[in-house]
Amino acid sequence: MGAPSLPATWRPRRGRVIPHTLAIVVPAVSATLAVALPQPFQLGDRIGFVVVGLLIAGGLYFLGHPRLTADEHGLTVVNVVRRHQLEWAEVVDVTMTRGEPWPTLDLADGTTLAAMGIQASDGERARTALAELEALLHERGEAVEPDQPSH
């Protein structure tokens, strides 16, 4: 598989659809429960149910937020809470062994970074995205080694 044209963005399908769907369902259920609560519950209790449902929905939104974007300058990795801007030269390799939920980027400074924008739960779609990312890293991230004199 060759490198995709830039800019390219990868987002998990299941890892986005499920949290976003639940972010709609949870506040609706909490609002329904707030209305259906028996008489001993006061207005403050009912408002509390709705507020808790909205807070849970906000957390679910962030769970469905990850993405990975490649452009001419490098990679933008958006995970649940943090965003990382990386130049191509900073990314040495990408690995995703069987059983891992998402790939790991090996960085030039010796650290690693999870790339939650590609998720194994997407099956073949994730394998295709990983192959595209690997092709881009090979094309843009690898420095050309000067010829080494033989000894």
CORCORUR-V471024 format. One record per residue. N is the residue number from 1. PSI is psi in whole degrees, 0 to 359 (999 if undefined). OMEGA is omega as a letter, one per 30 degrees, with the letter a starting at -180 (* if undefined). D_FIRST is the distance of its C-alpha to the first C-alpha in Angstrom with 2 decimals. Layout:
# CORCORUR-V471024
N;PSI;OMEGA;D_FIRST  N;PSI;OMEGA;D_FIRST
This chain:
# CORCORUR-V471024
1;134;a;0.00  2;173;l;3.78  3;140;l;6.85  4;162;l;8.86  5;151;a;12.31  6;149;f;15.09  7;150;l;16.93  8;139;l;14.61  9;134;l;16.36  10;132;l;15.61  11;143;l;18.63  12;142;l;19.42  13;299;a;20.64  14;321;a;23.19  15;353;l;24.07  16;318;a;25.07  17;314;a;26.61  18;308;l;28.92  19;322;a;30.51  20;324;l;30.93  21;315;l;32.54  22;330;l;34.81  23;340;l;35.65  24;318;a;37.23  25;316;a;38.84  26;311;l;40.47  27;326;l;42.59  28;317;l;43.59  29;318;a;44.76  30;324;l;46.54  31;320;l;48.29  32;316;l;49.36  33;321;a;50.69  34;321;l;52.50  35;324;a;54.31  36;357;a;55.05  37;142;l;56.46  38;168;a;60.08  39;323;a;62.99  40;339;l;63.45  41;133;a;60.22  42;177;l;60.96  43;320;l;59.07  44;321;l;57.64  45;317;a;56.19  46;317;l;54.55  47;322;l;53.10  48;319;l;51.84  49;314;a;49.90  50;317;l;48.17  51;316;l;47.48  52;318;l;45.95  53;321;l;43.70  54;322;l;42.58  55;318;l;41.93  56;319;l;39.79  57;321;l;37.87  58;318;l;37.27  59;320;l;35.88  60;325;l;33.60  61;315;a;32.32  62;328;l;31.22  63;332;l;29.44  64;12;a;27.27  65;339;a;26.69  66;146;l;23.72  67;165;l;20.71  68;123;a;18.32  69;130;l;18.07  70;134;l;16.38  71;188;a;18.22  72;331;a;19.28  73;335;a;21.62  74;210;a;19.70  75;141;l;19.18  76;118;a;21.69  77;116;l;21.95  78;111;l;24.36  79;197;a;25.54  80;314;a;28.58  81;324;a;31.17  82;156;l;29.81  83;134;a;27.58  84;130;l;26.11  85;118;a;25.16  86;138;l;23.24  87;157;a;22.60  88;321;a;19.43  89;341;a;21.70  90;340;a;22.94  91;114;a;19.74  92;317;a;19.37  93;165;l;16.84  94;134;l;15.58  95;146;l;16.45  96;94;a;16.78  97;160;a;18.70  98;132;l;19.72  99;344;l;22.48  100;143;a;21.77  101;335;a;21.84  102;165;a;19.43  103;161;l;17.61  104;131;l;19.81  105;127;l;19.39  106;123;a;21.24  107;157;a;23.24  108;335;a;24.94  109;6;l;28.35  110;357;l;27.78  111;173;l;27.42  112;160;a;24.71  113;128;l;23.82  114;139;l;22.64  115;83;a;19.89  116;357;l;21.18  117;344;l;19.04  118;122;a;16.46  119;134;a;18.54  120;333;a;18.14  121;345;l;20.49  122;2;l;17.86  123;237;a;16.30  124;325;l;13.02  125;320;l;12.78  126;320;l;13.18  127;320;l;10.56  128;315;l;7.91  129;319;l;9.81  130;318;l;10.03  131;320;l;6.45  132;317;l;6.61  133;317;l;10.00  134;318;l;9.41  135;319;l;7.42  136;318;l;10.43  137;320;l;12.84  138;319;a;11.95  139;319;a;12.34  140;337;a;15.35  141;341;a;16.93  142;129;l;17.58  143;146;l;20.87  144;123;a;21.51  145;132;l;24.06  146;153;l;27.15  147;130;l;28.19  148;131;l;30.32  149;142;l;33.60  150;147;a;34.20  151;999;*;37.22
